[in-house]
């Protein structure tokens, strides 16, 4: 089954309620997967990076401005990385390290956080190089729990719950993670991007 809800409906009271929903989903999801090609995964965002992202959402969609409350909830959600009860397999596209969110200082702090957190026991963080050959056609980013896959499109959020479709998403994630770099190789890609932002 596939369902979608327009963002302007979901965000009719601002960003905080949706972020609160996401906290609930993450707390229920013991083993999550995320492929994020163009930006940093929300659960690894710094407060400054998340503030820029949610500010853009509010201004683009014209929804109520509660950005500080939404950011606070996004920071709260990150506790799943430290509670010892959850695990996340995350693949970032190399472009995510270069997409300009807030300028040099914000990007430097964000990449430094990736370097600090990438060895957490709860996290497997891969970087998919821009030139990597991958056994799947290019796909948009998605998040997966045990029971659904979630996409964030321009106008709406989409949830997929059909078992056969979820199996295809797992295959897609396996292909993406199989082409990604981990450990020291991932660190080198992040260091390269950090050097770029240090000179920007």
C-alpha positions in Angstrom: 0.0 0.0 0.0 1.2 3.5 -0.8 -0.2 6.6 0.9 0.7 10.3 0.7 -0.1 13.4 2.6 0.5 17.0 1.3 3.1 18.8 3.4 0.9 21.9 3.8 -1.6 19.6 5.5 0.9 17.8 7.7 2.6 21.1 8.6 -0.5 23.1 9.1 0.5 23.7 12.7 4.2 24.1 12.0 7.2 21.7 12.1 7.1 20.6 15.7 4.2 18.1 15.4 5.7 16.3 12.4 9.1 16.1 14.1 7.3 14.6 17.1 5.7 11.9 14.8 9.2 11.1 13.5 10.5 10.6 17.0 7.7 8.0 17.6 8.6 6.2 14.4 12.3 6.2 15.2 11.7 4.9 18.7 9.6 2.1 17.4 12.1 1.2 14.7 14.9 -1.0 16.1 16.8 -1.3 12.9 16.4 1.5 10.4 18.0 2.2 7.0 18.4 5.5 5.2 19.7 6.5 1.8 20.2 10.3 1.6 21.9 11.4 -1.7 21.9 15.2 -1.4 21.9 16.3 2.3 22.8 15.1 5.8 20.5 12.5 7.4 18.3 14.4 9.9 19.4 12.2 12.8 23.0 13.3 12.3 22.3 17.0 11.7 23.8 19.7 13.9 21.4 22.2 15.4 22.7 24.9 13.0 22.2 22.7 9.9 18.7 21.6 11.0 17.8 25.2 11.6 18.6 26.1 8.1 16.7 23.1 6.7 13.6 23.7 8.7 13.7 27.5 8.0 13.8 26.7 4.2 10.8 24.3 4.6 8.7 26.9 6.5 9.5 29.7 4.0 9.0 27.5 0.9 5.7 26.0 2.0 4.4 29.1 3.8 3.5 27.1 7.0 3.5 28.4 10.6 6.9 29.4 11.8 7.9 27.3 14.8 11.4 26.5 13.6 13.1 26.6 17.1 10.5 24.1 18.4 10.9 21.9 15.3 14.7 21.9 15.6 14.5 21.0 19.3 12.4 18.0 18.4 14.8 17.0 15.7 17.6 17.1 18.3 15.5 15.1 20.7 15.1 12.4 18.0 18.8 11.9 17.9 18.8 10.2 21.3 18.1 6.9 19.5 21.7 6.9 18.4 22.9 6.8 22.1 20.3 4.6 23.9 21.8 1.3 23.0 18.4 0.0 21.7 18.5 1.0 18.0 20.7 0.5 15.0 20.8 2.5 11.7 22.5 1.7 8.4 22.9 5.0 6.6 24.3 5.8 3.1 25.0 9.4 2.2 25.7 10.4 -1.3 29.0 12.2 -1.6 27.0 15.2 -2.9 25.5 15.5 0.6 28.9 16.6 1.9 28.9 19.5 -0.6 25.3 20.6 -0.8 25.5 24.1 0.7 23.3 24.3 3.8 24.1 27.5 5.7 27.6 28.3 4.3 31.1 27.3 5.3 30.9 27.5 9.2 27.7 25.4 9.3 29.1 22.8 6.8 32.4 22.5 8.7 30.7 21.9 12.0 28.3 19.4 10.3 31.1 17.4 8.7 33.1 17.4 11.9 30.1 15.9 13.6 30.0 13.2 11.0 33.6 12.4 11.8 32.9 12.2 15.5 29.8 10.1 15.2 30.6 7.7 12.4 32.1 5.1 14.8 29.1 4.9 17.1 28.1 1.3 17.8 24.5 2.1 16.7 25.6 3.5 13.3 26.9 2.1 10.1 27.7 5.2 7.9 28.7 4.8 4.3 29.5 7.4 1.7 28.5 6.7 -1.9 31.1 8.3 -4.1 29.9 10.5 -6.9 31.7 8.3 -9.4 30.7 4.9 -7.9 29.2 2.3 -10.2 26.1 1.0 -8.5 23.9 -2.0 -9.4 20.8 0.0 -9.5 19.5 3.0 -11.5 19.7 6.3 -9.6 16.9 6.6 -7.0 15.7 9.4 -4.7 16.5 9.2 -1.0 14.3 7.1 1.4 14.1 6.0 5.0 13.1 2.5 6.0 11.9 0.9 9.2 10.7 -2.6 9.6 7.2 -1.9 8.3 7.5 1.0 5.9 9.6 3.1 3.5 9.2 6.9 3.6 10.0 9.4 0.9 10.0 13.2 1.2 8.9 14.8 -2.1 8.4 18.5 -2.9 4.7 18.5 -2.2 4.1 15.6 0.1 5.5 12.7 2.2 4.9 9.2 0.8 4.7 6.0 2.8 5.0 2.5 1.3 3.9 -0.5 3.4 3.4 -3.3 0.9 5.6 -6.2 1.7 6.8 -6.8 -1.9 7.6 -3.2 -2.3 9.5 -3.1 0.9 11.5 -6.1 -0.3 12.5 -4.2 -3.4 13.6 -1.2 -1.2 15.8 -3.6 0.8 17.4 -4.8 -2.4 17.9 -1.2 -3.5 19.5 -0.3 -0.2 21.8 -3.4 -0.4 22.9 -2.2 -3.9 23.6 1.3 -2.6 25.4 0.2 0.5 27.4 -2.3 -1.5 28.8 0.5 -3.6 29.4 2.9 -0.7 32.7 3.4 1.2 33.0 2.8 4.9 35.6 3.2 7.6 38.8 4.9 6.6 37.7 5.3 2.9 34.5 7.1 4.1 36.6 9.2 6.5 38.9 10.3 3.6 35.8 11.4 1.5 34.5 13.5 4.5 38.0 14.9 5.1 38.2 16.0 1.5 34.8 17.8 1.8 35.9 19.3 5.1 39.0 20.7 3.4 36.8 22.2 0.7 34.5 24.0 3.2 37.5 25.1 5.3 38.7 27.1 2.2 35.3 28.3 1.1 
